[in-house]
């Protein structure tokens, strides 16, 4: 390979690396002549792989089978799996130079495409499942009314209440889906301004205290007078976290919820603590995923659909903060989030 060709290859290699596209050149014996950083990362190889046999380095691998293929020169792009530990997928294009017998391999990471497709399928499956139950209940009760239950005042009221309850469940579900879709698409409009979140929290606590006698709140808010927030989004976060605490922290005696805040300097940290059974350590991140629901004896019959915490995470991120959870003492969970203080 002459100097001009080498310089051209270096330029191509650098450009493809910047685009996160793998570039690999092998001689006719399978020795690596050129490899960019993306290919090395994709195949879990070191930077000094040049001069080594690709077959010896990869051993049993789908790319090795592809290289050994007799018809590789006229092969259409093919998708292969990366190393088992990475769980990644790649679209591979090959080109064989007839004069030098050098094999050029281009690799594109398609893992995200597969993940998005999997998320789409899961989303449709979950939506179908969540809508099926209330629709079935509404239909069954409506049929009972049509078949004569209207003549029985007590039965008519019971069936009508069931229809109302399940239609409200569907409305809430569809509203949450629309909110989450709007947030994730970047179309959710925020009005970030200096606000007093204590008033929003107090108003929300008052609403729950008036309507639910078995819920007791402990409030300890410090340094949270002036925070940069969207007031509507902040209230939605607080409501969703309170609802989550009620769902997973309820008992025969009621629900105890602690709401605290503390100054971190340029940020403030809010905490909503419940006294439930807690969250296993390996599930702490998963609870923020769409449709994920932690199943316990207390919540097995719960009507939640697992969107509340996903909405919380997205709204907090949009307002420039972070969110997480940790074990509370002596039991339960503390959900926390941080937001920026005004200067």
C-alpha positions as CSV (number, residue, x, y, z in Angstrom):
1,X,0.0,0.0,0.0
2,X,1.6,3.3,-1.1
3,X,1.8,6.5,1.0
4,X,-1.1,8.2,-0.8
5,X,-3.4,5.2,-0.1
6,X,-2.3,5.1,3.5
7,X,-3.1,8.7,4.1
8,X,-6.5,8.2,2.4
9,X,-7.3,5.2,4.6
10,X,-6.3,7.2,7.7
11,X,-8.7,10.0,6.7
12,X,-11.5,7.5,6.0
13,X,-10.8,5.7,9.3
14,X,-10.9,9.0,11.3
15,X,-14.1,10.1,9.6
16,X,-15.9,6.8,10.2
17,X,-14.8,6.7,13.8
18,X,-16.3,10.2,14.4
19,X,-19.6,8.8,12.9
20,X,-19.4,5.7,15.2
21,X,-19.0,3.4,12.1
22,X,-16.6,0.5,12.3
23,X,-13.9,0.3,9.6
24,X,-11.8,-2.9,9.3
25,X,-9.3,-4.0,6.5
26,X,-8.0,-7.6,6.3
27,X,-5.4,-9.1,4.0
28,X,-6.1,-12.4,2.2
29,X,-4.8,-14.4,5.2
30,X,-7.2,-12.6,7.6
31,X,-4.6,-10.4,9.2
32,X,-5.8,-7.0,10.4
33,X,-4.2,-4.2,8.2
34,X,-6.4,-1.4,9.4
35,X,-8.9,-1.0,12.2
36,X,-10.6,2.1,13.6
37,X,-11.5,2.7,17.2
38,X,-15.2,2.0,16.6
39,X,-14.5,-1.5,15.2
40,X,-12.1,-2.2,18.1
41,X,-14.9,-1.1,20.5
42,X,-17.6,-3.1,18.7
43,X,-15.5,-6.3,18.7
44,X,-14.0,-5.8,22.1
45,X,-10.4,-5.7,20.7
46,X,-7.4,-3.7,21.8
47,X,-5.9,-0.8,19.8
48,X,-2.8,-2.9,19.0
49,X,-4.8,-5.5,17.0
50,X,-3.1,-4.5,13.7
51,X,-0.9,-7.3,12.5
52,X,-3.0,-10.0,14.4
53,X,-5.3,-12.6,12.8
54,X,-8.9,-11.6,13.2
55,X,-9.9,-15.3,13.3
56,X,-7.5,-16.0,16.2
57,X,-8.7,-12.9,18.1
58,X,-12.4,-13.5,17.6
59,X,-12.4,-17.3,17.4
60,X,-16.0,-18.4,17.5
61,X,-17.9,-15.3,16.3
62,X,-20.5,-14.5,13.6
63,X,-18.0,-12.2,11.9
64,X,-15.5,-15.0,11.5
65,X,-18.2,-17.1,9.8
66,X,-18.9,-14.2,7.5
67,X,-15.2,-13.7,6.6
68,X,-14.9,-17.4,5.8
69,X,-17.9,-17.3,3.5
70,X,-17.1,-18.2,-0.1
71,X,-19.4,-15.6,-1.6
72,X,-18.3,-12.7,0.5
73,X,-17.4,-10.5,-2.4
74,X,-21.0,-10.3,-3.7
75,X,-22.7,-10.5,-0.3
76,X,-25.6,-8.2,0.7
77,X,-25.4,-6.3,4.0
78,X,-25.9,-8.8,6.8
79,X,-26.8,-8.3,10.5
80,X,-24.6,-10.1,13.0
81,X,-24.3,-10.2,16.8
82,X,-21.3,-8.7,18.6
83,X,-19.5,-10.3,21.6
84,X,-22.0,-12.0,23.9
85,X,-21.1,-9.7,26.8
86,X,-22.1,-6.6,24.8
87,X,-25.5,-7.8,23.7
88,X,-25.1,-5.6,20.6
89,X,-26.1,-6.0,16.9
90,X,-24.3,-4.8,13.8
91,X,-25.1,-4.4,10.1
92,X,-22.0,-5.5,8.2
93,X,-21.1,-4.6,4.6
94,X,-18.1,-6.2,3.0
95,X,-16.1,-5.3,-0.1
96,X,-13.2,-7.5,-1.6
97,X,-10.5,-5.7,-3.6
98,X,-9.8,-8.1,-6.6
99,X,-6.2,-6.8,-7.1
100,X,-4.9,-6.9,-3.5
101,X,-7.3,-9.5,-2.1
102,X,-7.9,-7.0,0.8
103,X,-11.3,-7.3,2.5
104,X,-12.9,-4.1,3.7
105,X,-15.5,-4.4,6.4
106,X,-17.9,-1.6,7.4
107,X,-19.9,-2.1,10.6
108,X,-22.9,-0.1,11.8
109,X,-24.4,-0.5,15.3
110,X,-28.1,-1.4,15.0
111,X,-28.6,-2.1,18.7
112,X,-30.7,1.0,19.3
113,X,-33.0,0.2,16.4
114,X,-33.7,-3.2,17.9
115,X,-34.2,-1.7,21.4
116,X,-36.7,0.9,20.0
117,X,-38.6,-1.9,18.1
118,X,-38.7,-4.0,21.3
119,X,-40.0,-0.9,23.2
120,X,-42.6,-0.4,20.6
121,X,-43.8,-4.0,20.8
122,X,-43.8,-3.9,24.6
123,X,-45.7,-0.6,24.6
124,X,-48.4,-2.0,22.4
125,X,-48.7,-5.2,24.4
126,X,-48.9,-3.3,27.7
127,X,-51.5,-0.8,26.4
128,X,-53.6,-3.6,25.0
129,X,-53.4,-5.4,28.3
130,X,-54.2,-2.4,30.4
131,X,-57.2,-1.3,28.3
132,X,-58.6,-4.8,28.0
133,X,-59.7,-5.1,31.6
134,X,-61.6,-1.8,32.0
135,X,-63.2,-2.3,28.6
136,X,-64.4,-5.8,29.5
137,X,-65.9,-4.5,32.8
138,X,-67.6,-1.6,31.1
139,X,-69.1,-3.9,28.5
140,X,-70.2,-6.5,31.0
141,X,-71.9,-3.9,33.2
142,X,-73.5,-2.1,30.2
143,X,-74.9,-5.4,28.9
144,X,-76.4,-6.1,32.4
145,X,-78.1,-2.8,32.4
146,X,-79.5,-3.4,28.9
147,X,-80.7,-6.9,29.9
148,X,-82.9,-5.5,32.6
149,X,-80.8,-4.4,35.5
150,X,-82.1,-0.8,34.9
151,X,-85.3,-1.9,36.6
152,X,-83.5,-2.7,39.8
153,X,-82.4,0.6,41.3
154,X,-79.8,-0.9,43.6
155,X,-78.3,-3.1,40.8
156,X,-78.4,-0.3,38.3
157,X,-76.5,2.0,40.6
158,X,-73.8,-0.7,41.3
159,X,-73.3,-1.4,37.5
160,X,-73.3,2.3,36.7
161,X,-70.6,3.0,39.4
162,X,-68.5,0.2,37.9
163,X,-68.8,1.7,34.5
164,X,-67.8,5.2,35.8
165,X,-64.9,3.8,37.8
166,X,-63.4,1.9,34.9
167,X,-64.0,4.8,32.4
168,X,-62.1,7.0,34.8
169,X,-59.3,4.5,34.9
170,X,-59.1,4.5,31.1
171,X,-59.1,8.3,31.0
172,X,-56.2,8.5,33.5
173,X,-54.3,5.8,31.6
174,X,-54.7,7.6,28.2
175,X,-53.9,11.0,29.9
176,X,-50.7,9.6,31.3
177,X,-49.7,8.0,28.0
178,X,-50.3,11.3,26.2
179,X,-48.3,13.2,28.8
180,X,-45.4,10.8,28.6
181,X,-45.4,10.7,24.8
182,X,-45.5,14.6,24.7
183,X,-42.6,14.7,27.1
184,X,-40.4,12.1,25.4
185,X,-41.0,13.7,22.0
186,X,-39.7,17.0,23.2
187,X,-43.0,18.8,22.6
188,X,-43.8,19.3,26.3
189,X,-43.7,23.1,26.9
190,X,-42.1,24.3,30.1
191,X,-42.2,27.7,31.7
192,X,-39.2,27.6,34.0
193,X,-39.2,30.5,36.5
194,X,-38.3,31.4,40.0
195,X,-41.1,30.0,42.2
196,X,-41.9,29.0,45.8
197,X,-42.3,25.2,45.8
198,X,-43.3,25.1,49.4
199,X,-46.7,26.7,48.6
200,X,-47.3,24.1,45.9
201,X,-46.4,21.3,48.3
202,X,-48.6,22.7,51.1
203,X,-51.6,23.1,48.8
204,X,-51.2,19.5,47.5
205,X,-50.9,18.2,51.1
206,X,-54.1,20.1,52.1
207,X,-56.0,18.5,49.2
208,X,-55.0,15.0,50.2
209,X,-55.6,15.7,53.9
210,X,-59.1,16.9,53.2
211,X,-60.0,13.9,51.0
212,X,-58.1,11.1,52.7
213,X,-58.3,11.0,56.5
214,X,-55.9,8.0,56.8
215,X,-53.0,9.9,55.2
216,X,-50.7,11.7,57.7
217,X,-48.0,14.1,56.4
218,X,-44.8,15.2,58.1
219,X,-43.3,18.3,56.5
220,X,-39.8,19.6,56.9
221,X,-38.9,22.0,54.1
222,X,-35.7,24.0,54.4
223,X,-34.2,26.4,51.9
224,X,-36.8,25.9,49.2
225,X,-38.3,29.3,48.9
226,X,-36.9,30.1,45.5
227,X,-36.4,27.3,43.0
228,X,-36.3,27.3,39.2
229,X,-39.3,25.2,38.2
230,X,-42.3,24.9,36.0
231,X,-45.1,25.1,38.6
232,X,-47.5,22.7,36.8
233,X,-44.8,20.1,36.2
234,X,-43.5,20.4,39.8
235,X,-47.0,19.8,41.1
236,X,-47.4,16.8,38.8
237,X,-44.2,15.4,40.2
238,X,-45.3,15.9,43.8
239,X,-48.7,14.3,43.1
240,X,-47.2,11.3,41.4
241,X,-44.7,10.7,44.2
242,X,-47.5,11.0,46.9
243,X,-49.7,8.6,44.9
244,X,-46.7,6.2,44.7
245,X,-46.2,6.5,48.5
246,X,-49.9,5.8,49.1
247,X,-49.8,2.8,46.8
248,X,-46.8,1.1,48.3
249,X,-46.9,2.5,51.9
250,X,-50.5,1.9,52.9
251,X,-51.5,-0.2,55.9
252,X,-54.5,-0.8,58.1
253,X,-53.4,2.2,60.3
254,X,-53.1,4.4,57.2
255,X,-50.3,6.0,55.3
256,X,-47.4,8.1,56.8
257,X,-45.6,10.3,54.3
258,X,-42.6,12.5,55.1
259,X,-41.8,15.4,52.7
260,X,-38.4,17.1,53.3
261,X,-36.0,19.4,51.5
262,X,-32.5,20.5,52.1
263,X,-30.1,23.0,50.5
264,X,-27.2,21.6,48.6
265,X,-25.7,24.9,47.6
266,X,-26.6,25.6,44.0
267,X,-29.4,23.0,44.1
268,X,-32.1,21.8,46.5
269,X,-33.0,18.2,47.2
270,X,-36.6,17.1,47.9
271,X,-37.4,13.8,49.5
272,X,-40.7,11.9,49.7
273,X,-40.5,9.1,52.2
274,X,-43.0,6.2,52.8
275,X,-43.1,3.4,55.3
276,X,-43.8,0.5,52.9
277,X,-41.9,-2.7,52.3
278,X,-39.2,-0.9,50.3
279,X,-37.6,-1.6,46.9
280,X,-35.1,-4.4,46.2
281,X,-31.7,-2.9,45.3
282,X,-31.8,-4.4,41.8
283,X,-35.1,-2.8,41.1
284,X,-34.3,0.8,42.1
285,X,-33.6,2.0,38.5
286,X,-36.3,-0.2,36.9
287,X,-39.1,1.5,38.8
288,X,-38.6,4.6,36.6
289,X,-39.3,2.5,33.4
290,X,-42.6,2.8,31.6
291,X,-45.2,0.2,32.8
292,X,-42.9,-1.3,35.4
293,X,-44.8,-2.2,38.6
294,X,-43.2,-3.6,41.7
295,X,-45.4,-6.5,42.7
296,X,-46.0,-7.0,46.4
297,X,-48.8,-8.6,48.5
298,X,-50.1,-5.1,49.1
299,X,-50.2,-4.0,45.5
300,X,-51.1,-7.2,43.6
301,X,-54.6,-5.9,43.1
302,X,-53.6,-2.3,42.5
303,X,-55.0,-0.5,39.5
304,X,-51.8,1.4,38.7
305,X,-50.3,1.1,35.2
306,X,-46.6,2.0,36.0
307,X,-46.4,5.4,34.2
308,X,-46.3,7.8,37.2
309,X,-42.6,7.4,38.0
310,X,-41.6,7.5,34.3
311,X,-43.4,10.8,34.1
312,X,-41.6,12.0,37.3
313,X,-38.2,11.2,35.9
314,X,-38.8,12.9,32.6
315,X,-40.2,16.0,34.1
316,X,-37.4,16.4,36.6
317,X,-34.8,15.9,33.8
318,X,-36.6,18.6,31.7
319,X,-36.4,21.0,34.7
320,X,-32.6,20.4,34.9
321,X,-32.6,18.0,37.9
322,X,-31.9,14.4,38.7
323,X,-34.0,11.8,40.5
324,X,-33.5,8.5,42.4
325,X,-34.5,6.5,45.4
326,X,-32.9,4.9,48.4
327,X,-33.9,2.8,51.4
328,X,-35.6,4.6,54.2
329,X,-35.0,3.9,57.9
330,X,-36.2,1.7,59.5
331,X,-38.2,0.6,56.5
332,X,-39.8,2.0,53.3
333,X,-38.4,4.1,50.5
334,X,-37.2,7.6,50.0
335,X,-37.7,9.0,46.5
336,X,-35.6,12.1,46.0
337,X,-35.0,14.7,43.3
338,X,-32.9,17.7,42.9
339,X,-33.6,21.1,41.2
340,X,-31.7,24.3,40.6
341,X,-31.9,27.2,43.0
342,X,-32.2,30.7,41.6
343,X,-29.0,32.8,41.9
